[in-house]
Amino acid sequence: MTIVLTGLLTCLALIVAIGPQSAWLLRQGLRRDRVLLAVTCCVVGDIALIALGTAGVGAVLDHAPWLMEVLRWAGVAYLTWFAYRSFVAAHRAGRAMKPGLHVELSSQDSDDDAGSASSTGGRAPATGGVKVAQQVQVTRISSIAATGLSVSILNPHAWVDTMVVLGTMANTFGADRWLFAVGAIIASVLWFSALALGGAVLSKWLNRPRTWQVLDLLVGAIMLVVAGFLAVGGV
């Protein structure tokens, strides 16, 4: 039990911070956009990395600096692209607050675009020329799954924290290393669930276009900062 608790506390110390993964999960929670799926994908990504680290793959990374360089620049490219998408979403939210504009506030790919058009005969509801969505359209399952796994697996910091740091610590326990891994996985489940579900609870007070705009700007800024640190200082 002590080993499990050590793994749990160590993992919490590493992941309780607003990085790309946490920022995206908070966004999904506040938007109430397939929250359970988003949490599941992030947890699955962490489980895979923790398991690989516990199995000893982190030692390979220590002896293959070129691989970390590849991961580093792939992470920079991905995080920069994600930041761009967030800034575009923030721009759309800003336009939705301007009178006379017809703007849909939605996630990147919506499942119910066609359904909403057909239910109104292909016409937008008449709202005096202004349409500001208070309910966020639900993102496609495939888009959520791809984003959740990519912010987990394509983040070089996650590789270092889980496969190298946690993996190295787990292997100090010898045959009991998998108990340490179980503790780390429990920490991941607890943190991601609390973050996303907490955001979902708060969404009842924050469900307005200005909130989405600020949130998307915040997510984009975090992604750019992390990408900048990766590009300048490495992992």
C-alpha positions in Angstrom: 0.0 0.0 0.0 2.9 2.4 0.8 4.3 1.8 -2.7 0.9 2.6 -4.4 0.6 5.8 -2.3 4.2 6.8 -3.3 3.3 6.4 -7.0 0.0 8.3 -6.5 1.7 11.3 -4.8 4.7 11.3 -7.1 2.4 11.4 -10.2 0.2 14.1 -8.7 3.3 16.2 -8.0 4.2 16.0 -11.7 0.8 16.4 -13.4 -1.0 19.0 -11.1 -0.2 21.9 -13.3 -1.9 23.7 -16.2 -0.1 22.2 -19.2 -1.5 21.3 -22.7 -3.4 18.3 -21.4 -4.9 20.0 -18.4 -5.9 23.2 -20.3 -7.6 21.1 -23.0 -9.5 19.1 -20.4 -10.6 22.2 -18.6 -11.9 23.6 -21.8 -13.9 20.5 -22.6 -15.3 20.5 -19.1 -16.5 24.1 -19.2 -18.0 23.5 -22.6 -19.6 20.2 -21.5 -18.4 18.7 -24.7 -18.1 14.9 -24.4 -16.3 15.3 -21.0 -16.2 11.6 -20.1 -14.7 10.7 -23.5 -12.1 13.5 -23.1 -11.1 12.2 -19.7 -10.9 8.6 -20.9 -8.6 9.5 -23.8 -6.2 11.4 -21.6 -6.2 8.6 -19.0 -5.6 6.0 -21.7 -2.6 8.1 -23.0 -1.2 8.4 -19.6 -1.6 4.7 -18.8 0.2 3.8 -22.0 3.2 6.0 -21.2 3.3 5.0 -17.5 3.2 1.3 -18.5 6.0 1.8 -21.0 8.1 3.7 -18.5 7.6 1.0 -15.9 8.5 -1.7 -18.4 11.8 0.1 -18.9 11.4 2.0 -22.1 12.5 5.2 -20.4 16.0 3.8 -20.3 15.9 3.7 -24.1 15.1 7.4 -24.3 18.0 8.2 -22.0 20.4 6.5 -24.5 18.7 7.8 -27.6 18.9 11.7 -27.5 18.1 11.9 -31.2 14.7 10.3 -30.5 13.9 13.0 -27.9 14.9 15.6 -30.4 12.4 14.2 -32.9 9.7 14.1 -30.2 10.6 17.7 -29.2 10.1 19.2 -32.6 7.0 17.1 -33.3 5.6 18.5 -30.0 6.5 22.1 -31.0 4.7 21.7 -34.3 1.7 20.1 -32.8 1.3 22.6 -29.9 1.7 25.6 -32.3 -1.0 24.2 -34.6 -3.3 23.6 -31.5 -2.7 27.2 -30.4 -3.7 28.4 -33.9 -6.9 26.5 -33.7 -7.6 27.9 -30.2 -7.1 31.5 -31.4 -9.4 30.9 -34.4 -12.1 29.7 -32.0 -11.5 32.8 -29.8 -12.0 35.0 -32.9 -15.2 33.3 -33.7 -16.5 33.8 -30.2 -15.6 37.5 -30.4 -17.5 37.8 -33.7 -20.5 36.2 -32.0 -20.7 39.0 -29.5 -21.0 41.7 -32.3 -24.5 42.7 -33.2 -25.7 41.9 -36.7 -23.4 38.9 -37.2 -24.5 35.3 -37.6 -21.9 33.2 -36.0 -22.0 29.6 -34.7 -20.0 28.9 -31.5 -19.0 25.3 -31.9 -16.0 23.0 -31.5 -13.8 22.3 -34.5 -16.0 19.6 -36.0 -19.7 19.4 -35.1 -21.9 16.3 -35.5 -25.1 18.2 -35.5 -24.5 20.8 -38.2 -26.6 19.0 -40.7 -29.3 18.1 -38.2 -29.8 21.7 -37.0 -30.1 22.9 -40.6 -32.6 20.3 -41.6 -34.8 20.9 -38.6 -35.2 24.5 -39.6 -35.7 23.8 -43.3 -32.2 25.0 -44.1 -32.8 28.4 -42.5 -31.3 29.9 -39.4 -33.8 30.8 -36.6 -35.0 34.4 -36.7 -33.4 36.2 -33.8 -33.3 39.8 -35.1 -30.1 39.2 -37.1 -28.1 38.2 -34.1 -27.3 34.6 -33.2 -25.2 33.9 -30.2 -25.1 30.2 -29.2 -25.5 29.5 -25.5 -25.2 25.8 -26.0 -22.0 24.5 -27.5 -22.4 22.0 -30.3 -21.0 18.6 -29.6 -17.7 17.7 -31.2 -17.4 14.5 -33.2 -16.2 11.4 -31.2 -13.3 10.9 -33.6 -12.1 14.5 -33.2 -12.2 14.3 -29.4 -10.4 10.9 -29.3 -7.7 12.1 -31.7 -7.2 15.4 -29.7 -7.2 13.7 -26.3 -4.7 11.1 -27.3 -2.5 13.5 -29.1 -2.2 16.1 -26.3 -1.2 13.2 -24.1 1.1 11.3 -26.3 2.6 14.0 -28.6 3.7 16.1 -25.6 7.4 15.6 -25.0 7.0 16.8 -21.4 4.6 13.9 -20.8 7.2 11.5 -22.1 9.8 12.8 -19.7 7.5 12.9 -16.7 5.9 9.4 -17.2 8.4 7.3 -19.1 11.6 8.7 -17.7 10.9 10.1 -14.2 8.0 7.8 -13.1 9.5 4.9 -15.0 12.9 5.3 -13.3 11.3 5.7 -9.8 9.0 2.6 -10.4 12.0 0.5 -11.3 13.7 1.3 -8.0 11.0 -0.9 -6.4 12.1 -4.0 -8.3 9.4 -6.6 -8.5 6.9 -4.2 -6.9 7.3 -1.6 -9.6 3.8 -2.3 -11.0 2.3 -1.3 -7.7 4.0 2.1 -8.1 2.5 2.3 -11.6 -1.0 1.5 -10.3 -0.6 4.4 -7.8 0.5 6.7 -10.7 -2.5 5.7 -12.8 -4.9 6.3 -9.9 -3.4 9.8 -9.6 -3.9 10.4 -13.3 -7.6 9.3 -13.2 -8.3 11.5 -10.1 -6.7 14.6 -11.4 -8.2 14.5 -14.9 -11.6 13.6 -13.6 -11.6 16.4 -11.0 -10.4 18.9 -13.6 -12.9 18.1 -16.3 -15.9 17.4 -14.1 -15.1 20.5 -12.0 -15.2 22.5 -15.2 -18.5 21.0 -16.2 -20.0 22.0 -12.8 -18.8 25.6 -13.3 -20.1 25.8 -16.8 -23.7 26.7 -15.6 -22.3 30.1 -14.5 -19.8 30.4 -17.3 -21.9 29.4 -20.3 -21.5 32.6 -22.4 -19.5 33.7 -25.5 -17.1 35.9 -23.5 -16.1 32.9 -21.4 -15.4 30.8 -24.5 -13.3 33.6 -26.0 -11.2 34.0 -22.8 -10.8 30.3 -22.4 -9.7 29.7 -26.0 -7.2 32.6 -25.7 -5.9 31.1 -22.5 -5.5 27.6 -24.0 -3.8 29.0 -27.1 -1.4 31.1 -24.9 -0.5 28.0 -22.8 0.1 25.9 -25.9 2.4 28.7 -27.4 4.3 29.1 -24.1 5.0 25.4 -23.8 5.9 25.2 -27.5 8.3 28.1 -27.0 10.0 26.5 -24.0 10.4 23.3 -26.0 11.9 25.0 -29.0 14.3 27.2 -26.9 15.2 24.9 -24.0 14.3 21.4 -25.1 12.6 19.0 -22.8 
